[in-house]
Amino acid sequence: MIRINSSLTFNRRAFLGRASQGLGALALTSLINPGLLKLAMASTPKKDKWTGVVNPHHFPPKAKRVIWLSMAGGPSHLETFDYKPKLAEMHGQPMPESFTKGKQIAQLQGAKLVCFGPQYKFKTFGQGGAEICELFEHIGSVADEICFIRSMTTEAINHDPAHMFMNTGSQIAGRPSMGSWVTYGLGSDAEDLPGFVVLTSLGKGGQNQPIAARQWASGFLPSRFQGVHLRGKGDAVLYLGTPTGVSRDQQQDVVQAVNALNAKHDLVVDDPEIATRIAQYEMAFQMQASVPDLMDTSKEPQHLLDLYGCKPGDGSFASNCLVARRLVERGVRFVQLYHKDWDHHGGVKEGIKLKAQEVDRACMALITDLKQRGMLQDTLVVWAGEFGRTPMSQGGDGRDHHNAGFAIWLCGGGIKRGLAYGATDELGYAAVENPIDVNDLHATMLRLLGIEHTKLTVKFQGLDARLTGVAGRLIDGILA
């Protein structure tokens, strides 16, 4: 017999039988009837809200939250934010060997390399005269809010390790993502939503490489800090309803039994994963009420939907940008949006045009919306791919992976407005002025959030592990 309390006793066979009907769903934190879970939580020792290990802040924070716009596949800086007229002049000519000899390139070694000029004209925007591809006129309209970094570098040259490096500061899987580090360090202001949320959207060009969930995993941090993936179309979280054939009494038995056992075992072993499990059951109950309301953008005014260029529930990047604003408005600490289909090994001209149609207006709308609500000043917005594209081709009409120099942009949250920082060489091959790497970017983001990156550490395999590894320096030139 198993005794949970004085009024709840049943034999092992009954417990396991009922658990097999509902425990798997319970572990997914979404099959639970709200009333029953609320009742179970009332008898479970409630964990204090996580307020972060950086408390108080190391520095006065300039940013309270982060929205990271991840352009998955590697956007070409040469058709977006880094204009190279010299490359245009040399279009079709051999790529000078002095640029590539002995360097890591994502092309056939020994094959002919030909300069491949920018496929679109660039225009100047804003009072600062930012040079931006003509396709991105909406981003251009808010250029005076943005800091363009044109000297970004990374260590990786293939998609998955490059994503890992951009997200975790390491190409090796199993490290915590930056969103996990931030929520571990600072906690979250959201009462009924996770502190770290991920949204994904598909491009229409057909180059939709998969994005693995390990990109927003918590690694060796407790799993309560991992990112929660919300789907943009259909049910944001799967299995929200009660499963067929499972009664309320069965669910109540399982929920009460599991939570009571977890709580008792946690008192003995003090395992953070048990505490996580209990906390996530509580979060699951809260999300059953909060997520449907969060994802329902139909009540937003029509002029705002028009600003973003989206329709409620269409799952587009534009809709996800609107949901991101709603998430940070509700206190979520870190929101990451992935938009796929930037991997233009061929057809870069047509591909970039399509991407501009999908993201240009939405990025402008997010910045404008945050600013109108007085939130841009303490919301850090980052736009970046995992790497850039080559300024040369091997006779085709596309560009290959490139890590020696590319462009990203940031705005809000303590970033200088209307600034172009750093530069690549005249052909757009390598960062030559104020080069920065991923560790530098992470260190600067943490500083804006009030965290000294060398002090946010966790013991792992005998070392003080951190987001920035053994590197990372502050990019003073972009700080307001």
C-alpha positions in Angstrom: 0.0 0.0 0.0 1.0 3.6 -0.7 -0.1 6.2 1.8 0.1 9.8 0.6 -1.9 11.3 3.5 -4.4 10.0 6.1 -7.3 10.2 3.6 -5.5 9.0 0.4 -4.2 5.4 0.4 -4.1 2.9 -2.5 -2.0 -0.1 -3.5 1.1 0.0 -5.7 -0.7 -1.6 -8.7 -3.5 1.0 -8.6 -0.9 3.9 -8.3 1.2 2.7 -11.2 -1.9 2.0 -13.3 -3.3 5.4 -12.8 0.1 7.0 -13.2 0.5 5.3 -16.6 -2.7 7.1 -17.7 -1.7 10.6 -16.6 1.9 10.9 -15.4 3.4 11.2 -18.8 1.1 14.1 -19.5 1.9 15.6 -16.1 5.6 15.5 -16.9 4.9 17.6 -20.0 3.3 20.1 -17.7 0.3 20.7 -19.9 -2.3 17.9 -19.6 -3.3 18.9 -16.1 -6.8 20.1 -15.3 -6.4 23.5 -13.8 -8.7 22.9 -10.9 -7.1 19.7 -9.9 -3.6 21.1 -10.2 -4.5 24.1 -8.1 -5.8 21.7 -5.4 -2.6 19.7 -5.6 -0.4 22.7 -5.3 -2.3 23.8 -2.2 -0.9 20.8 -0.4 2.6 21.1 -1.8 5.3 23.2 -0.2 5.5 26.2 -2.5 8.9 27.3 -3.5 9.9 30.9 -3.2 10.0 32.9 -6.5 13.4 32.8 -8.1 15.0 36.2 -7.8 18.3 35.4 -9.3 21.8 35.0 -8.0 22.9 38.5 -9.0 21.0 40.3 -6.3 21.7 43.1 -6.0 23.0 43.9 -9.5 26.8 44.3 -10.0 26.1 47.6 -11.9 23.1 49.8 -12.3 21.2 48.1 -15.1 20.4 50.0 -18.3 18.3 47.1 -19.7 15.7 45.0 -17.9 14.9 42.5 -20.6 16.2 41.2 -24.0 14.5 40.5 -27.3 16.9 38.6 -29.5 15.9 38.4 -33.2 17.9 35.4 -34.6 18.1 35.3 -38.4 18.8 31.6 -38.8 20.9 30.6 -41.8 23.4 33.5 -41.9 22.2 36.7 -43.5 24.5 38.3 -46.1 25.9 41.5 -44.6 26.6 42.6 -48.2 22.9 42.8 -49.1 21.7 44.2 -45.8 23.9 46.6 -43.7 27.5 46.7 -45.0 27.8 48.4 -48.3 31.0 47.7 -50.3 31.2 49.8 -53.5 34.7 48.4 -54.2 33.3 44.9 -54.3 30.7 46.1 -56.8 33.4 47.4 -59.0 35.3 44.1 -58.9 32.2 41.9 -59.6 33.2 39.0 -61.7 37.0 39.5 -61.3 39.2 37.0 -59.4 39.1 37.4 -55.7 42.6 38.6 -54.6 44.5 35.7 -53.1 45.8 38.0 -50.3 42.3 38.0 -48.7 41.9 34.2 -48.6 45.2 32.5 -48.7 45.6 30.3 -45.6 42.2 31.3 -44.3 39.3 29.1 -43.3 36.6 29.4 -46.0 33.4 27.4 -46.6 34.2 26.8 -50.2 36.1 24.2 -52.3 39.8 24.6 -51.6 41.8 25.4 -54.7 38.8 26.2 -56.8 38.5 29.6 -58.5 37.1 32.4 -56.3 35.3 35.3 -58.0 34.2 38.6 -56.5 30.5 38.7 -56.2 29.2 42.2 -55.9 26.2 43.5 -53.8 23.0 42.6 -55.6 21.1 45.7 -54.5 21.7 49.4 -54.2 22.2 51.0 -50.8 20.6 54.2 -49.5 21.4 56.5 -46.6 18.8 56.8 -43.9 18.3 59.0 -40.8 20.2 61.9 -39.5 23.2 59.7 -39.1 23.3 58.8 -42.7 23.3 55.0 -42.1 23.9 53.1 -45.3 21.4 50.3 -45.6 20.2 48.1 -48.5 17.3 49.7 -50.3 15.1 46.6 -49.5 15.2 47.4 -45.8 13.5 50.8 -45.9 11.4 50.2 -42.8 14.5 49.5 -40.7 16.0 52.5 -42.4 13.1 54.6 -41.1 14.2 53.9 -37.5 18.0 53.9 -38.2 18.5 56.7 -35.7 17.5 54.3 -33.0 19.9 51.6 -34.0 23.6 50.8 -33.5 24.9 48.9 -36.6 27.9 46.7 -35.8 29.8 45.9 -39.0 32.8 44.1 -37.5 31.2 41.1 -35.9 33.2 37.8 -36.0 32.6 34.3 -34.8 34.7 31.1 -34.5 32.3 28.7 -36.2 31.6 28.3 -39.9 28.8 25.6 -40.0 25.3 26.2 -38.9 24.8 24.1 -35.7 28.1 24.9 -34.0 27.7 28.6 -35.0 24.3 28.7 -33.4 25.7 27.0 -30.3 28.5 29.5 -30.2 26.2 32.5 -30.6 23.8 31.1 -28.0 26.1 29.6 -25.4 29.6 31.1 -26.0 30.8 27.6 -26.9 30.6 25.4 -30.0 30.2 22.3 -27.7 26.7 21.2 -27.0 25.6 21.0 -23.4 26.3 24.6 -22.2 23.6 26.9 -20.9 22.1 29.3 -23.4 22.4 33.0 -22.8 18.7 33.2 -22.0 19.2 30.6 -19.3 22.2 32.5 -17.9 20.2 35.7 -17.8 17.2 34.2 -16.0 19.5 32.3 -13.6 21.3 35.5 -12.8 18.3 37.9 -12.6 15.1 35.8 -12.3 12.0 37.1 -14.0 9.3 39.6 -13.3 6.6 37.4 -15.0 4.2 35.8 -12.5 2.4 33.4 -14.8 4.9 32.9 -17.7 8.4 31.4 -18.0 11.3 33.8 -17.7 12.8 32.6 -21.0 10.6 32.1 -24.1 11.4 31.1 -27.6 9.3 31.6 -30.8 10.1 30.3 -34.3 8.9 31.1 -37.7 9.5 29.7 -41.2 10.7 31.6 -44.2 9.0 31.0 -47.6 12.3 30.3 -49.5 12.6 26.6 -48.7 15.9 26.7 -46.9 14.5 25.8 -43.5 17.3 24.0 -41.6 16.1 22.6 -38.3 16.8 24.5 -35.1 17.5 22.1 -32.3 15.9 22.7 -28.9 19.4 22.4 -27.4 19.9 26.0 -28.6 17.8 27.2 -25.7 18.6 24.5 -23.2 19.8 25.2 -19.7 22.9 22.9 -19.9 24.3 22.3 -16.5 22.0 24.9 -14.9 18.8 23.6 -13.3 16.3 22.9 -16.1 13.8 25.5 -14.7 16.0 28.0 -16.6 15.7 26.4 -20.0 13.7 28.3 -22.7 10.1 27.4 -23.3 9.1 27.1 -26.9 5.7 28.6 -27.8 4.3 27.8 -31.2 3.0 30.7 -33.3 0.2 28.7 -35.0 -2.4 26.5 -33.4 -1.9 25.5 -29.7 1.0 27.5 -28.3 1.7 24.6 -25.9 0.6 21.1 -27.0 -1.8 18.9 -24.9 -3.5 21.7 -23.1 -6.8 19.7 -22.7 -7.7 16.7 -20.5 -6.8 13.4 -22.2 -9.6 11.2 -23.4 -10.4 8.5 -21.0 -8.8 10.1 -17.9 -11.3 11.2 -15.2 -10.9 14.1 -12.8 -10.5 11.6 -9.9 -7.7 9.8 -11.7 -5.8 13.0 -12.4 -6.4 14.2 -8.8 -4.9 11.0 -7.4 -1.8 11.2 -9.6 -1.2 14.9 -9.1 -1.6 14.7 -5.4 0.5 11.6 -5.1 3.4 12.8 -7.4 3.6 16.2 -5.8 3.5 14.9 -2.3 6.2 12.3 -3.1 8.3 14.9 -4.8 8.1 17.3 -1.9 9.0 14.6 0.6 11.9 13.4 -1.4 13.2 16.9 -2.0 13.3 17.5 1.8 15.7 14.5 2.0 18.0 15.0 -1.1 17.6 18.7 -1.8 17.8 18.0 -5.6 17.3 21.1 -7.7 15.7 19.1 -10.4 13.0 18.0 -8.0 12.4 21.5 -6.9 12.3 22.4 -10.6 9.6 19.8 -11.2 7.4 21.1 -8.5 7.9 24.7 -9.6 7.1 23.7 -13.2 3.8 22.1 -12.2 2.8 25.4 -10.6 3.9 27.2 -13.7 1.9 24.8 -15.9 -1.2 25.6 -14.0 -0.6 29.3 -14.4 0.2 29.0 -18.1 -3.0 27.3 -18.8 -4.8 30.6 -18.1 -2.1 33.0 -19.3 -0.8 31.5 -22.6 -4.1 31.5 -24.5 -4.6 35.2 -23.6 -1.0 36.0 -24.4 -1.1 34.5 -27.9 -4.5 35.9 -28.8 -3.5 39.1 -30.6 -7.0 39.6 -32.2 -7.8 42.2 -29.5 -4.9 44.4 -30.5 -6.0 47.6 -32.3 -6.1 47.3 -36.1 -3.6 50.1 -36.6 -1.1 48.1 -34.6 -1.6 44.9 -36.6 -1.2 47.0 -39.7 2.0 48.5 -38.3 3.5 45.0 -37.8 1.9 43.7 -41.0 0.5 40.6 -39.5 -2.8 38.7 -38.9 -3.6 37.2 -35.5 -2.4 33.6 -35.3 -0.6 33.5 -38.7 2.6 32.2 -37.2 4.7 34.7 -39.1 7.8 36.5 -37.9 5.7 39.7 -37.7 3.2 38.0 -35.4 6.0 36.7 -33.3 7.4 40.2 -32.9 4.1 41.4 -31.6 3.9 38.4 -29.2 7.5 39.3 -28.1 6.3 42.8 -27.1 3.4 41.3 -25.2 5.8 38.8 -23.5 8.2 41.5 -22.2 5.3 43.7 -21.3 4.2 40.9 -18.9 7.6 40.7 -17.3 9.4 37.9 -19.3 13.1 38.5 -19.0 14.5 37.0 -22.3 12.6 36.4 -25.6 14.3 34.8 -28.6 12.8 34.8 -32.0 14.2 32.5 -34.7 13.3 33.2 -38.4 14.7 30.6 -40.8 15.7 30.6 -44.4 18.7 32.9 -44.7 21.1 30.2 -46.1 21.5 31.6 -49.6 24.2 29.4 -51.2 22.3 30.1 -54.4 19.8 32.8 -55.5 20.9 35.3 -53.0 19.3 38.2 -54.9 15.8 36.6 -54.8 16.3 35.2 -51.3 17.2 38.5 -49.7 14.3 40.2 -51.3 11.9 37.6 -49.8 13.6 37.9 -46.4 13.2 41.7 -46.5 9.5 41.3 -47.1 9.2 39.0 -44.1 11.2 40.9 -41.5 11.7 44.5 -42.5 8.4 46.0 -41.4 8.1 43.8 -38.4 11.5 44.9 -37.0 10.6 48.5 -37.5 7.2 47.9 -35.8 8.8 46.2 -32.8 11.1 49.2 -32.2 8.4 51.7 -32.8 5.9 49.9 -30.6 8.4 49.5 -27.7 9.3 53.2 -28.0 5.7 54.4 -28.0 5.1 52.4 -24.8 8.2 53.8 -23.1 9.9 50.4 -23.0 12.6 50.7 -25.6 14.9 52.6 -23.2 15.2 49.5 -21.0 14.6 46.7 -23.6 17.7 45.5 -25.4 16.9 44.4 -29.0 19.5 42.4 -30.9 19.3 41.4 -34.6 21.9 38.8 -35.6 22.6 35.7 -37.6 25.0 32.9 -36.6 27.5 34.2 -39.2 27.6 36.2 -42.5 28.2 35.3 -46.1 31.3 35.4 -48.4 32.1 38.3 -50.7 33.2 35.8 -53.3 31.5 32.9 -55.1 32.7 30.0 -57.2 30.8 30.9 -60.3 27.2 30.7 -58.9 24.7 33.3 -57.8 24.9 32.8 -54.1 27.2 33.2 -51.1 28.7 30.7 -48.7 29.2 30.7 -44.9 31.5 33.3 -43.6 32.8 34.0 -40.1 35.6 36.6 -40.5 33.3 39.6 -40.7 29.6 40.4 -40.8 26.9 42.8 -39.6 24.5 42.8 -36.7 22.5 45.5 -35.0 21.3 46.5 -31.5 19.0 49.1 -30.1 17.4 50.3 -26.9 18.6 49.2 -23.4 21.6 51.5 -23.0 22.9 51.3 -26.6 24.1 54.4 -28.5 21.6 55.5 -31.1 22.3 56.2 -34.7 25.8 54.7 -34.6 27.8 52.6 -37.1 30.5 50.7 -35.2 33.4 48.9 -36.7 34.1 48.0 -40.3 35.2 45.2 -42.6 37.8 45.7 -45.4 36.9 47.2 -48.8 35.6 43.8 -50.1 33.7 42.9 -46.9 35.9 39.9 -46.2 37.3 40.5 -42.7 36.7 42.8 -39.7 39.5 45.3 -39.7 38.2 48.2 -37.5 37.1 47.4 -34.0 36.6 43.7 -34.5 34.4 42.0 -31.9 33.5 38.4 -31.2 30.6 36.6 -29.6 32.1 36.6 -26.2 32.5 40.4 -26.4 28.8 40.7 -27.4 27.7 38.5 -24.5 29.9 40.4 -22.0 28.4 43.7 -23.1 24.8 42.4 -23.0 25.3 41.2 -19.4 26.8 44.6 -18.4 23.7 46.4 -19.8 21.6 44.1 -17.6 23.7 45.0 -14.6 25.9 41.9 -14.5 29.7 41.6 -14.5 30.2 38.7 -16.8 33.2 37.3 -14.9 31.2 37.1 -11.7 28.2 35.2 -13.1 29.7 31.7 -12.7 28.7 28.1 -11.8 30.9 25.3 -10.7 31.0 22.7 -13.5 33.6 19.9 -13.8 35.8 21.6 -11.2 35.8 25.0 -13.0 34.0 28.3 -12.7 32.0 28.1 -15.9 30.5 31.3 -17.3 28.7 32.4 -20.5 31.8 34.2 -21.8 34.2 31.3 -21.1 37.7 32.6 -20.5 37.2 35.6 -22.9 34.9 38.5 -23.3 35.6 42.3 -23.1 33.2 45.2 -22.9 32.4 47.0 -26.1 32.6 50.5 -24.6 32.1 52.3 -27.9 28.5 51.2 -28.3 27.3 52.1 -24.8 25.3 55.2 -24.3 
